[in-house]
Amino acid sequence: MNVEWTDDPHPRNSYWELWGLPLFDIKDSGSVMYELNEARKACPNGYIRMNAFDASYGVESCVMSFIASRPSNEPGFYLDRTDGPGRQIIYSIKSYSVQANPEGSRY
């Protein structure tokens, strides 16, 4: 298991910050819940994700991933439309949280 967090929940943001070290060979769920609660205390305005890995096939592969905590105020996303060459229309999804705090000033 491991706990990760981010302030940018964009669907293409697959690189979240790792909270502490991965919890290898954990038999007690209390230690996982402790790390989750500590991450919630330290990052109250962030998104916290839990990942579970299975190494039974000789490789480390993620078998389960879910968001365990979300901030009380979620700014959401907006659709940005750009005119391309010819009559092409290009759509992209952008986050309000990134717009308010540009990259480099969020951390």
MOPAC internal coordinates of N, CA, C and O (Angstrom, degrees):
PM7 1SCF
backbone

  N    0.0000 0     0.00 0     0.00 0    0    0    0
  C    1.4561 1     0.00 0     0.00 0    1    0    0
  C    1.5186 1   108.62 1     0.00 0    2    1    0
  O    1.2310 1   121.52 1   -28.90 1    3    2    1
  N    1.3160 1   114.70 1   151.10 1    3    2    1
  C    1.4533 1   119.23 1   167.63 1    5    3    2
  C    1.5177 1   109.06 1  -148.63 1    6    5    3
  O    1.2310 1   121.08 1   -19.82 1    7    6    5
  N    1.3182 1   115.55 1   160.18 1    7    6    5
  C    1.4609 1   123.37 1  -179.18 1    9    7    6
  C    1.5214 1   106.98 1  -117.26 1   10    9    7
  O    1.2310 1   120.31 1   -48.69 1   11   10    9
  N    1.3339 1   117.01 1   131.31 1   11   10    9
  C    1.4577 1   122.43 1   178.46 1   13   11   10
  C    1.5196 1   109.32 1  -128.19 1   14   13   11
  O    1.2310 1   120.54 1   -21.76 1   15   14   13
  N    1.3376 1   116.57 1   158.24 1   15   14   13
  C    1.4561 1   120.63 1   179.01 1   17   15   14
  C    1.5272 1   109.99 1  -143.52 1   18   17   15
  O    1.2310 1   120.76 1   -22.33 1   19   18   17
  N    1.3332 1   116.16 1   157.67 1   19   18   17
  C    1.4555 1   122.27 1   175.83 1   21   19   18
  C    1.5214 1   109.23 1  -156.98 1   22   21   19
  O    1.2310 1   120.98 1   -17.59 1   23   22   21
  N    1.3444 1   115.73 1   162.41 1   23   22   21
  C    1.4617 1   120.35 1   171.89 1   25   23   22
  C    1.5214 1   110.37 1  -109.08 1   26   25   23
  O    1.2310 1   119.97 1   178.20 1   27   26   25
  N    1.3311 1   117.66 1    -1.80 1   27   26   25
  C    1.4595 1   123.05 1   179.26 1   29   27   26
  C    1.5275 1   109.01 1  -119.96 1   30   29   27
  O    1.2310 1   119.67 1   -82.57 1   31   30   29
  N    1.3329 1   118.24 1    97.43 1   31   30   29
  C    1.4611 1   120.01 1  -175.09 1   33   31   30
  C    1.5276 1   114.31 1   -86.77 1   34   33   31
  O    1.2310 1   119.63 1  -157.08 1   35   34   33
  N    1.3355 1   118.31 1    22.92 1   35   34   33
  C    1.4602 1   120.54 1  -179.13 1   37   35   34
  C    1.5284 1   109.89 1   -54.50 1   38   37   35
  O    1.2310 1   119.64 1   -40.24 1   39   38   37
  N    1.3330 1   118.29 1   139.76 1   39   38   37
  C    1.4677 1   120.40 1  -178.22 1   41   39   38
  C    1.5320 1   114.47 1   -57.39 1   42   41   39
  O    1.2310 1   120.03 1   152.86 1   43   42   41
  N    1.3169 1   117.54 1   -27.14 1   43   42   41
  C    1.4627 1   119.85 1   179.56 1   45   43   42
  C    1.5258 1   112.98 1   -89.34 1   46   45   43
  O    1.2310 1   120.01 1   177.36 1   47   46   45
  N    1.3120 1   117.58 1    -2.64 1   47   46   45
  C    1.4626 1   121.48 1   177.70 1   49   47   46
  C    1.5307 1   108.01 1   -83.40 1   50   49   47
  O    1.2310 1   120.41 1   -90.42 1   51   50   49
  N    1.3110 1   116.83 1    89.58 1   51   50   49
  C    1.4588 1   120.05 1  -178.74 1   53   51   50
  C    1.5259 1   112.55 1   -95.04 1   54   53   51
  O    1.2310 1   120.07 1   173.91 1   55   54   53
  N    1.3329 1   117.47 1    -6.09 1   55   54   53
  C    1.4621 1   121.10 1  -179.56 1   57   55   54
  C    1.5213 1   110.37 1  -103.03 1   58   57   55
  O    1.2310 1   120.75 1   -89.69 1   59   58   57
  N    1.3259 1   116.17 1    90.31 1   59   58   57
  C    1.4548 1   122.09 1   178.23 1   61   59   58
  C    1.5238 1   108.08 1   -91.78 1   62   61   59
  O    1.2310 1   120.91 1   -18.13 1   63   62   61
  N    1.3317 1   115.87 1   161.87 1   63   62   61
  C    1.4676 1   121.08 1   178.36 1   65   63   62
  C    1.5285 1   109.30 1   -77.20 1   66   65   63
  O    1.2310 1   120.94 1   -46.16 1   67   66   65
  N    1.3278 1   115.80 1   133.84 1   67   66   65
  C    1.4591 1   120.90 1   179.26 1   69   67   66
  C    1.5187 1   109.37 1   -79.32 1   70   69   67
  O    1.2310 1   120.80 1   -49.84 1   71   70   69
  N    1.3339 1   116.07 1   130.16 1   71   70   69
  C    1.4628 1   121.15 1   177.67 1   73   71   70
  C    1.5178 1   107.79 1   -92.32 1   74   73   71
  O    1.2310 1   120.07 1   -70.71 1   75   74   73
  N    1.3026 1   117.47 1   109.29 1   75   74   73
  C    1.4626 1   120.95 1  -179.43 1   77   75   74
  C    1.5175 1   111.91 1    68.05 1   78   77   75
  O    1.2310 1   120.64 1    23.64 1   79   78   77
  N    1.2986 1   116.38 1  -156.36 1   79   78   77
  C    1.4584 1   122.24 1   179.17 1   81   79   78
  C    1.5215 1   109.76 1   -98.14 1   82   81   79
  O    1.2310 1   119.83 1   -25.95 1   83   82   81
  N    1.3426 1   117.93 1   154.05 1   83   82   81
  C    1.4664 1   119.10 1   174.33 1   85   83   82
  C    1.5265 1   110.60 1   -60.14 1   86   85   83
  O    1.2310 1   120.85 1   -32.46 1   87   86   85
  N    1.3015 1   115.98 1   147.54 1   87   86   85
  C    1.4686 1   121.91 1  -178.04 1   89   87   86
  C    1.5272 1   109.01 1   -97.32 1   90   89   87
  O    1.2310 1   120.74 1   -86.61 1   91   90   89
  N    1.3372 1   116.20 1    93.39 1   91   90   89
  C    1.4540 1   121.57 1  -177.82 1   93   91   90
  C    1.5207 1   111.24 1   -83.06 1   94   93   91
  O    1.2310 1   120.53 1   -38.19 1   95   94   93
  N    1.3180 1   116.60 1   141.81 1   95   94   93
  C    1.4747 1   124.16 1   173.74 1   97   95   94
  C    1.5226 1   112.49 1    50.76 1   98   97   95
  O    1.2310 1   120.48 1  -135.06 1   99   98   97
  N    1.3121 1   116.69 1    44.94 1   99   98   97
  C    1.4696 1   120.89 1   179.49 1  101   99   98
  C    1.5282 1   109.40 1   -80.64 1  102  101   99
  O    1.2310 1   120.78 1   -53.28 1  103  102  101
  N    1.3083 1   116.12 1   126.72 1  103  102  101
  C    1.4665 1   122.15 1   176.90 1  105  103  102
  C    1.5234 1   111.58 1  -103.96 1  106  105  103
  O    1.2310 1   120.54 1   162.11 1  107  106  105
  N    1.3476 1   116.58 1   -17.89 1  107  106  105
  C    1.4561 1   122.21 1  -176.41 1  109  107  106
  C    1.5300 1   109.52 1  -109.37 1  110  109  107
  O    1.2310 1   120.19 1   -57.82 1  111  110  109
  N    1.3118 1   117.23 1   122.18 1  111  110  109
  C    1.4671 1   120.29 1  -179.49 1  113  111  110
  C    1.5254 1   111.86 1   -72.02 1  114  113  111
  O    1.2310 1   119.60 1   163.17 1  115  114  113
  N    1.3187 1   118.36 1   -16.83 1  115  114  113
  C    1.4579 1   121.90 1   179.34 1  117  115  114
  C    1.5208 1   112.77 1   -62.50 1  118  117  115
  O    1.2310 1   120.14 1   143.43 1  119  118  117
  N    1.3318 1   117.35 1   -36.57 1  119  118  117
  C    1.4630 1   119.79 1   179.56 1  121  119  118
  C    1.5309 1   111.34 1   -70.29 1  122  121  119
  O    1.2310 1   120.24 1   146.24 1  123  122  121
  N    1.3143 1   117.14 1   -33.76 1  123  122  121
  C    1.4710 1   120.46 1   176.05 1  125  123  122
  C    1.5247 1   109.66 1   -67.74 1  126  125  123
  O    1.2310 1   120.09 1   136.18 1  127  126  125
  N    1.3206 1   117.43 1   -43.82 1  127  126  125
  C    1.4628 1   121.30 1   179.06 1  129  127  126
  C    1.5271 1   111.24 1   -65.40 1  130  129  127
  O    1.2310 1   120.13 1   145.70 1  131  130  129
  N    1.3281 1   117.36 1   -34.30 1  131  130  129
  C    1.4649 1   120.99 1   176.88 1  133  131  130
  C    1.5268 1   110.10 1   -62.43 1  134  133  131
  O    1.2310 1   120.07 1   132.12 1  135  134  133
  N    1.3318 1   117.48 1   -47.88 1  135  134  133
  C    1.4662 1   121.05 1   179.58 1  137  135  134
  C    1.5281 1   111.07 1   -63.94 1  138  137  135
  O    1.2310 1   120.14 1   140.90 1  139  138  137
  N    1.3143 1   117.34 1   -39.10 1  139  138  137
  C    1.4688 1   120.82 1   177.65 1  141  139  138
  C    1.5244 1   110.75 1   -63.22 1  142  141  139
  O    1.2310 1   119.68 1   135.28 1  143  142  141
  N    1.3094 1   118.21 1   -44.72 1  143  142  141
  C    1.4690 1   121.34 1   179.86 1  145  143  142
  C    1.5211 1   111.99 1   -67.23 1  146  145  143
  O    1.2310 1   120.14 1   143.51 1  147  146  145
  N    1.3369 1   117.33 1   -36.49 1  147  146  145
  C    1.4677 1   119.64 1   176.19 1  149  147  146
  C    1.5267 1   111.08 1   -65.93 1  150  149  147
  O    1.2310 1   120.27 1   141.27 1  151  150  149
  N    1.3187 1   117.09 1   -38.73 1  151  150  149
  C    1.4658 1   120.52 1   177.46 1  153  151  150
  C    1.5321 1   110.27 1   -66.05 1  154  153  151
  O    1.2310 1   120.12 1   141.28 1  155  154  153
  N    1.3250 1   117.37 1   -38.72 1  155  154  153
  C    1.4716 1   120.62 1   177.45 1  157  155  154
  C    1.5274 1   111.56 1   -63.64 1  158  157  155
  O    1.2310 1   120.28 1   141.74 1  159  158  157
  N    1.3328 1   117.07 1   -38.26 1  159  158  157
  C    1.4677 1   120.41 1   178.52 1  161  159  158
  C    1.5262 1   111.29 1   -67.30 1  162  161  159
  O    1.2310 1   120.52 1   137.33 1  163  162  161
  N    1.3290 1   116.61 1   -42.67 1  163  162  161
  C    1.4671 1   120.98 1  -175.86 1  165  163  162
  C    1.5227 1   113.09 1   -77.79 1  166  165  163
  O    1.2310 1   119.63 1   152.09 1  167  166  165
  N    1.3208 1   118.31 1   -27.91 1  167  166  165
  C    1.4756 1   122.72 1  -176.48 1  169  167  166
  C    1.5256 1   110.06 1  -126.72 1  170  169  167
  O    1.2310 1   119.43 1  -114.67 1  171  170  169
  N    1.3395 1   118.69 1    65.33 1  171  170  169
  C    1.4653 1   119.26 1  -176.78 1  173  171  170
  C    1.5242 1   113.58 1   -68.11 1  174  173  171
  O    1.2310 1   119.82 1   156.38 1  175  174  173
  N    1.3316 1   117.95 1   -23.62 1  175  174  173
  C    1.4623 1   120.77 1  -179.01 1  177  175  174
  C    1.5192 1   111.74 1  -103.48 1  178  177  175
  O    1.2310 1   120.06 1  -158.59 1  179  178  177
  N    1.3201 1   117.50 1    21.41 1  179  178  177
  C    1.4574 1   121.12 1  -179.33 1  181  179  178
  C    1.5123 1   111.59 1  -118.05 1  182  181  179
  O    1.2310 1   121.70 1    -5.74 1  183  182  181
  N    1.2997 1   114.35 1   174.26 1  183  182  181
  C    1.4589 1   122.51 1   175.89 1  185  183  182
  C    1.5212 1   107.14 1  -100.22 1  186  185  183
  O    1.2310 1   120.49 1   -45.85 1  187  186  185
  N    1.3184 1   116.67 1   134.15 1  187  186  185
  C    1.4603 1   121.59 1  -177.92 1  189  187  186
  C    1.5264 1   108.23 1  -119.57 1  190  189  187
  O    1.2310 1   121.32 1   -51.11 1  191  190  189
  N    1.3168 1   115.07 1   128.89 1  191  190  189
  C    1.4609 1   121.58 1  -176.69 1  193  191  190
  C    1.5220 1   109.70 1  -120.56 1  194  193  191
  O    1.2310 1   121.03 1   -38.59 1  195  194  193
  N    1.3220 1   115.63 1   141.41 1  195  194  193
  C    1.4629 1   122.38 1   175.16 1  197  195  194
  C    1.5231 1   108.13 1  -107.37 1  198  197  195
  O    1.2310 1   120.57 1   -43.73 1  199  198  197
  N    1.3195 1   116.51 1   136.27 1  199  198  197
  C    1.4591 1   122.38 1   176.82 1  201  199  198
  C    1.5221 1   108.87 1  -124.34 1  202  201  199
  O    1.2310 1   120.91 1   -41.19 1  203  202  201
  N    1.3133 1   115.87 1   138.81 1  203  202  201
  C    1.4610 1   121.39 1   175.50 1  205  203  202
  C    1.5203 1   108.20 1  -118.23 1  206  205  203
  O    1.2310 1   120.64 1   -44.16 1  207  206  205
  N    1.3261 1   116.38 1   135.84 1  207  206  205
  C    1.4538 1   122.28 1  -177.34 1  209  207  206
  C    1.5168 1   110.62 1  -117.33 1  210  209  207
  O    1.2310 1   121.09 1   -28.37 1  211  210  209
  N    1.3294 1   115.53 1   151.63 1  211  210  209
  C    1.4561 1   122.08 1   178.19 1  213  211  210
  C    1.5193 1   108.40 1  -126.79 1  214  213  211
  O    1.2310 1   120.16 1   -61.10 1  215  214  213
  N    1.3164 1   117.29 1   118.90 1  215  214  213
  C    1.4645 1   121.72 1  -179.61 1  217  215  214
  C    1.5246 1   111.67 1  -106.54 1  218  217  215
  O    1.2310 1   119.78 1  -161.29 1  219  218  217
  N    1.3324 1   118.03 1    18.71 1  219  218  217
  C    1.4617 1   120.10 1  -176.23 1  221  219  218
  C    1.5247 1   112.45 1   -69.56 1  222  221  219
  O    1.2310 1   119.63 1   158.08 1  223  222  221
  N    1.3171 1   118.31 1   -21.92 1  223  222  221
  C    1.4645 1   121.05 1   179.15 1  225  223  222
  C    1.5247 1   112.28 1   -93.27 1  226  225  223
  O    1.2310 1   119.79 1  -173.99 1  227  226  225
  N    1.3101 1   118.02 1     6.01 1  227  226  225
  C    1.4493 1   121.42 1   179.07 1  229  227  226
  C    1.5189 1   114.02 1    90.61 1  230  229  227
  O    1.2310 1   120.05 1   178.73 1  231  230  229
  N    1.3221 1   117.51 1    -1.27 1  231  230  229
  C    1.4626 1   122.10 1   175.78 1  233  231  230
  C    1.5215 1   108.09 1  -128.57 1  234  233  231
  O    1.2310 1   120.86 1   -25.49 1  235  234  233
  N    1.2979 1   115.97 1   154.51 1  235  234  233
  C    1.4636 1   119.57 1   178.26 1  237  235  234
  C    1.5220 1   108.21 1   -90.35 1  238  237  235
  O    1.2310 1   120.64 1   -71.08 1  239  238  237
  N    1.3216 1   116.39 1   108.92 1  239  238  237
  C    1.4552 1   120.24 1  -179.19 1  241  239  238
  C    1.5227 1   109.26 1  -126.56 1  242  241  239
  O    1.2310 1   121.02 1   -40.02 1  243  242  241
  N    1.3146 1   115.65 1   139.98 1  243  242  241
  C    1.4608 1   121.48 1  -179.72 1  245  243  242
  C    1.5222 1   108.94 1   -76.56 1  246  245  243
  O    1.2310 1   120.70 1   -57.82 1  247  246  245
  N    1.3225 1   116.27 1   122.18 1  247  246  245
  C    1.4584 1   120.65 1  -178.87 1  249  247  246
  C    1.5262 1   112.19 1  -106.58 1  250  249  247
  O    1.2310 1   120.26 1   165.33 1  251  250  249
  N    1.3393 1   117.11 1   -14.67 1  251  250  249
  C    1.4591 1   120.21 1   179.45 1  253  251  250
  C    1.5237 1   108.81 1  -155.02 1  254  253  251
  O    1.2310 1   120.93 1   -42.19 1  255  254  253
  N    1.3233 1   115.82 1   137.81 1  255  254  253
  C    1.4586 1   120.93 1   177.77 1  257  255  254
  C    1.5255 1   107.79 1  -150.05 1  258  257  255
  O    1.2310 1   120.49 1   -48.41 1  259  258  257
  N    1.3311 1   116.67 1   131.59 1  259  258  257
  C    1.4635 1   120.20 1   179.09 1  261  259  258
  C    1.5176 1   110.02 1  -152.42 1  262  261  259
  O    1.2310 1   121.03 1   -25.69 1  263  262  261
  N    1.3325 1   115.63 1   154.31 1  263  262  261
  C    1.4609 1   121.63 1   177.18 1  265  263  262
  C    1.5192 1   107.79 1   -83.17 1  266  265  263
  O    1.2310 1   120.92 1   -57.18 1  267  266  265
  N    1.3319 1   115.84 1   122.82 1  267  266  265
  C    1.4569 1   121.44 1  -176.22 1  269  267  266
  C    1.5221 1   112.60 1   -98.62 1  270  269  267
  O    1.2310 1   119.92 1   160.47 1  271  270  269
  N    1.3291 1   117.75 1   -19.53 1  271  270  269
  C    1.4590 1   120.36 1  -178.16 1  273  271  270
  C    1.5197 1   109.09 1  -153.18 1  274  273  271
  O    1.2310 1   121.23 1   -40.46 1  275  274  273
  N    1.3278 1   115.26 1   139.54 1  275  274  273
  C    1.4530 1   122.21 1   177.61 1  277  275  274
  C    1.5165 1   108.74 1  -130.29 1  278  277  275
  O    1.2310 1   120.06 1   -26.07 1  279  278  277
  N    1.3395 1   117.49 1   153.93 1  279  278  277
  C    1.4661 1   119.29 1   178.96 1  281  279  278
  C    1.5288 1   110.98 1   -70.05 1  282  281  279
  O    1.2310 1   120.52 1   -22.10 1  283  282  281
  N    1.3239 1   116.61 1   157.90 1  283  282  281
  C    1.4692 1   119.97 1  -179.72 1  285  283  282
  C    1.5241 1   111.82 1   -69.02 1  286  285  283
  O    1.2310 1   120.41 1   151.00 1  287  286  285
  N    1.3383 1   116.83 1   -29.00 1  287  286  285
  C    1.4614 1   121.17 1   178.83 1  289  287  286
  C    1.5239 1   108.61 1  -115.67 1  290  289  287
  O    1.2310 1   120.71 1   -68.38 1  291  290  289
  N    1.3291 1   116.25 1   111.62 1  291  290  289
  C    1.4587 1   120.79 1   178.49 1  293  291  290
  C    1.5246 1   108.87 1  -107.86 1  294  293  291
  O    1.2310 1   119.87 1   -64.88 1  295  294  293
  N    1.3441 1   117.86 1   115.12 1  295  294  293
  C    1.4566 1   119.84 1  -176.83 1  297  295  294
  C    1.5233 1   113.96 1   -67.10 1  298  297  295
  O    1.2310 1   119.46 1   150.25 1  299  298  297
  N    1.3186 1   118.64 1   -29.75 1  299  298  297
  C    1.4524 1   121.41 1   177.30 1  301  299  298
  C    1.5155 1   113.77 1    90.63 1  302  301  299
  O    1.2310 1   121.40 1    16.02 1  303  302  301
  N    1.3360 1   114.93 1  -163.98 1  303  302  301
  C    1.4598 1   123.02 1  -176.23 1  305  303  302
  C    1.5244 1   109.98 1  -129.55 1  306  305  303
  O    1.2310 1   121.33 1   -17.86 1  307  306  305
  N    1.3189 1   115.05 1   162.14 1  307  306  305
  C    1.4556 1   120.19 1   173.07 1  309  307  306
  C    1.5163 1   109.09 1  -135.69 1  310  309  307
  O    1.2310 1   121.05 1   -22.54 1  311  310  309
  N    1.3225 1   115.60 1   157.46 1  311  310  309
  C    1.4513 1   122.51 1  -178.82 1  313  311  310
  C    1.5219 1   108.82 1   -96.96 1  314  313  311
  O    1.2310 1   120.36 1   -56.86 1  315  314  313
  N    1.3184 1   116.91 1   123.14 1  315  314  313
  C    1.4613 1   122.68 1  -178.88 1  317  315  314
  C    1.5283 1   108.16 1  -103.95 1  318  317  315
  O    1.2310 1   120.90 1   -54.09 1  319  318  317
  N    1.3213 1   115.89 1   125.91 1  319  318  317
  C    1.4649 1   121.13 1  -178.70 1  321  319  318
  C    1.5204 1   109.34 1  -108.92 1  322  321  319
  O    1.2310 1   120.85 1   -49.36 1  323  322  321
  N    1.3287 1   115.99 1   130.64 1  323  322  321
  C    1.4554 1   122.51 1   179.21 1  325  323  322
  C    1.5280 1   108.61 1  -128.81 1  326  325  323
  O    1.2310 1   120.45 1   -43.89 1  327  326  325
  N    1.3250 1   116.75 1   136.11 1  327  326  325
  C    1.4562 1   120.64 1   176.25 1  329  327  326
  C    1.5142 1   109.22 1   -84.05 1  330  329  327
  O    1.2310 1   120.63 1   -53.05 1  331  330  329
  N    1.3275 1   116.41 1   126.95 1  331  330  329
  C    1.4549 1   121.84 1  -179.49 1  333  331  330
  C    1.5150 1   110.67 1   -99.24 1  334  333  331
  O    1.2310 1   120.56 1    12.48 1  335  334  333
  N    1.3098 1   116.53 1  -167.52 1  335  334  333
  C    1.4612 1   119.46 1   178.88 1  337  335  334
  C    1.5286 1   111.62 1   -65.10 1  338  337  335
  O    1.2310 1   121.20 1   -35.51 1  339  338  337
  N    1.3177 1   115.31 1   144.49 1  339  338  337
  C    1.4567 1   119.23 1  -177.21 1  341  339  338
  C    1.5196 1   109.78 1    69.48 1  342  341  339
  O    1.2310 1   120.45 1    49.88 1  343  342  341
  N    1.3059 1   116.75 1  -130.12 1  343  342  341
  C    1.4674 1   120.70 1   178.53 1  345  343  342
  C    1.5243 1   110.86 1  -110.51 1  346  345  343
  O    1.2310 1   120.41 1  -158.26 1  347  346  345
  N    1.3047 1   116.82 1    21.74 1  347  346  345
  C    1.4667 1   121.36 1  -178.40 1  349  347  346
  C    1.5277 1   109.82 1   -74.15 1  350  349  347
  O    1.2310 1   121.07 1   -43.96 1  351  350  349
  N    1.3309 1   115.56 1   136.04 1  351  350  349
  C    1.4657 1   122.09 1   176.61 1  353  351  350
  C    1.5271 1   107.62 1  -115.39 1  354  353  351
  O    1.2310 1   121.06 1   -52.21 1  355  354  353
  N    1.3168 1   115.58 1   127.79 1  355  354  353
  C    1.4677 1   121.23 1  -177.54 1  357  355  354
  C    1.5264 1   108.44 1  -111.22 1  358  357  355
  O    1.2310 1   120.74 1   -55.62 1  359  358  357
  N    1.3331 1   116.18 1   124.38 1  359  358  357
  C    1.4593 1   122.05 1   178.75 1  361  359  358
  C    1.5227 1   109.48 1  -108.69 1  362  361  359
  O    1.2310 1   120.71 1   -37.95 1  363  362  361
  N    1.3123 1   116.25 1   142.05 1  363  362  361
  C    1.4595 1   121.06 1   173.66 1  365  363  362
  C    1.5213 1   109.10 1  -142.80 1  366  365  363
  O    1.2310 1   121.09 1   -29.80 1  367  366  365
  N    1.3293 1   115.52 1   150.20 1  367  366  365
  C    1.4579 1   122.07 1   179.79 1  369  367  366
  C    1.5167 1   108.06 1   -96.87 1  370  369  367
  O    1.2310 1   120.21 1   -50.76 1  371  370  369
  N    1.3230 1   117.21 1   129.24 1  371  370  369
  C    1.4623 1   121.98 1   179.08 1  373  371  370
  C    1.5174 1   109.46 1  -127.29 1  374  373  371
  O    1.2310 1   121.23 1   -28.68 1  375  374  373
  N    1.3221 1   115.24 1   151.32 1  375  374  373
  C    1.4586 1   121.91 1  -176.06 1  377  375  374
  C    1.5258 1   110.60 1   -96.69 1  378  377  375
  O    1.2310 1   120.55 1   -43.48 1  379  378  377
  N    1.3340 1   116.56 1   136.52 1  379  378  377
  C    1.4616 1   120.33 1   176.07 1  381  379  378
  C    1.5288 1   111.46 1   -65.88 1  382  381  379
  O    1.2310 1   120.40 1   147.54 1  383  382  381
  N    1.3459 1   116.84 1   -32.46 1  383  382  381
  C    1.4647 1   118.88 1  -179.50 1  385  383  382
  C    1.5236 1   111.19 1   -66.83 1  386  385  383
  O    1.2310 1   120.01 1   144.72 1  387  386  385
  N    1.3154 1   117.58 1   -35.28 1  387  386  385
  C    1.4590 1   120.64 1   178.23 1  389  387  386
  C    1.5305 1   110.00 1   -74.06 1  390  389  387
  O    1.2310 1   120.11 1   146.19 1  391  390  389
  N    1.3185 1   117.40 1   -33.81 1  391  390  389
  C    1.4573 1   121.08 1   178.44 1  393  391  390
  C    1.5281 1   110.61 1   -65.30 1  394  393  391
  O    1.2310 1   120.03 1   139.22 1  395  394  393
  N    1.3180 1   117.54 1   -40.78 1  395  394  393
  C    1.4682 1   121.48 1  -179.91 1  397  395  394
  C    1.5274 1   111.72 1   -72.51 1  398  397  395
  O    1.2310 1   120.44 1   146.58 1  399  398  397
  N    1.3207 1   116.76 1   -33.42 1  399  398  397
  C    1.4745 1   122.23 1  -179.76 1  401  399  398
  C    1.5246 1   107.59 1  -129.04 1  402  401  399
  O    1.2310 1   119.13 1   -86.86 1  403  402  401
  N    1.3329 1   119.26 1    93.14 1  403  402  401
  C    1.4575 1   120.25 1  -176.94 1  405  403  402
  C    1.5216 1   112.78 1   -61.97 1  406  405  403
  O    1.2310 1   121.43 1   -18.77 1  407  406  405
  N    1.3291 1   114.87 1   161.23 1  407  406  405
  C    1.4571 1   120.93 1  -176.99 1  409  407  406
  C    1.5295 1   110.84 1   -55.95 1  410  409  407
  O    1.2310 1   120.83 1   -43.73 1  411  410  409
  N    1.3064 1   116.02 1   136.27 1  411  410  409
  C    1.4500 1   121.92 1  -177.39 1  413  411  410
  C    1.5198 1   113.22 1   100.22 1  414  413  411
  O    1.2310 1   120.12 1   153.28 1  415  414  413
  N    1.3327 1   117.38 1   -26.72 1  415  414  413
  C    1.4687 1   119.65 1   178.46 1  417  415  414
  C    1.5288 1   111.41 1  -105.30 1  418  417  415
  O    1.2310 1   119.75 1   177.55 1  419  418  417
  N    1.3198 1   118.09 1    -2.45 1  419  418  417
  C    1.4679 1   121.21 1  -179.72 1  421  419  418
  C    1.5123 1   111.34 1   -81.71 1  422  421  419
  O    1.2310 1   118.98 1   159.18 1  423  422  421
  N    1.3115 1   119.55 1   -20.82 1  423  422  421
  C    1.4654 1   121.55 1  -171.01 1  425  423  422
  C    1.5087 1   111.28 1  -103.02 1  426  425  423
  O    1.2310 1   120.10 1   180.00 1  427  426  425

